[in-house]
Amino acid sequence: QVQLVESGGGLVQAGGSLRLSCAASGSIFRLNAMGWYRQAPGNQRELVAVITGGSSTNYEDSVKGRFTISRDNAKNTVYLQMNSLKPEDTAVYYCYAEVVGAYYGITSRYWGQGTQVTVSS
């Protein structure tokens, strides 16, 4: 089994910064793509940023230039550095990882528990 544990959410004023972390543990052979989604009340979950196993990145248009996704493969951890935060960034942020299992080599997607980010105006 694989677990993803998130940390780093909280309350911040507009213009401020937060850094989210998501650490994977368990029966992991390899981590492929990792990323972050977010879901605001009444909205669908949307992809915010993704980083491939080769560290290529892609971002949702509204966060380009403000958010940076990175990973530390030695720690099985993905990060989301969020700068110049806006009230519309308020949401629950979920990390995910495409995990190649240690026993049978099957690739499955796992999710973190979600962390609340609230940006006040």
N, C-alpha and C positions, 0 to 999 in steps of 0.2 A: 504494500500500500504506500501511497505517496501523500504527503501533506504539504500545503502551502500556507505559510503564516505571514500575514501582512502586519506592518507597523508604520507609524509616522503620520497618520491623519490627525486632524484637529481643526481648531478655529483660528482663522487668520484674517487680518484686515486686507481690503483690496490693495493690490500692489505688493503684497508680501510674498513670502516663499514657504514652501513645504517640500520635504523629501520623503517619498514613500519607499518602503523596502518590502520585498517579498522573498522569503527564503523557502526553498524546497528541500524536503528530506524524505527518506524512505528508500524503497527499492528502485533506485535510479541507475540506469546504465548510461544514458545521455539525455541532456536537455536540448531540444531543438528550439523552435521559436518560443519566446516568452513575451508577454505584453500586458497591457492594462486596458480595461474597459471601465466605463462609468455609467451610472444610472441615476438621473435626477427624478424626483417625485413626478409621476404622471408621464414620464418619458420612457422610451425604449432604451435598452442598454446599447451604448455606442462604443466603438473601438476608439481609443485615444492614441495609443502608440504600440508599436510592435518592434521587436528586435529579433533577428534570425540567429541561428546557431553560428553563422559567419559574421555576426554583428552588423548586418545591414539594418537600417532603421526606416520606419515610415510613421507618419503622424497624421492625425485628423487635422483638417485645415485650420480650425479655430485655435489650435494650440501650437502650431508651427512658430518657431522663434521664441517661444516662452517655456515649453516643456522639453526636457531631454531624458531619453530613456537610455539606460546602460545596464551592463550585466557583469558579474564577477563569477566566472565559471568555476573557480576554485571553491567558492562559497555557495554555489548553486543559488545565486541571488540575483534578482532583477530590481532595478531602482527606477524611480520616476522623480526627477528634479523638476519642480513646478515653480516658476518665477512669474512675476507680474500677474499674480492671480486676480481674477475678476469674480464678481458675484455669480456670474453664469457658469463658473467652474464648480459651483457647489453641487455635490453628488456623493453617492457611495462609489468608491473606486474598488474594482476587483482585479486582481492579477490572475493570470493563467499561465500555464506552461504545457508545452507539448513534450510529453515524457516518453522516452523509449525505456520500457521496463527492463529490470535487471535479469529476469528469469526467462522470459519467452521472447523478448525483443519486440513486443507489441507496443505501438505508439498510441497513447491515450492523452486526452486533455484533462488537466486538473485545474481546480479553481481555488483561490483564496476565499476567506470568509467575508471579505469586504471591510473597508475602513472609511469612515465618514470624513469628508472634507467640506468645511463650511467657510465661505468667504463673505465677510460682512462689508457692507458699503460705507 
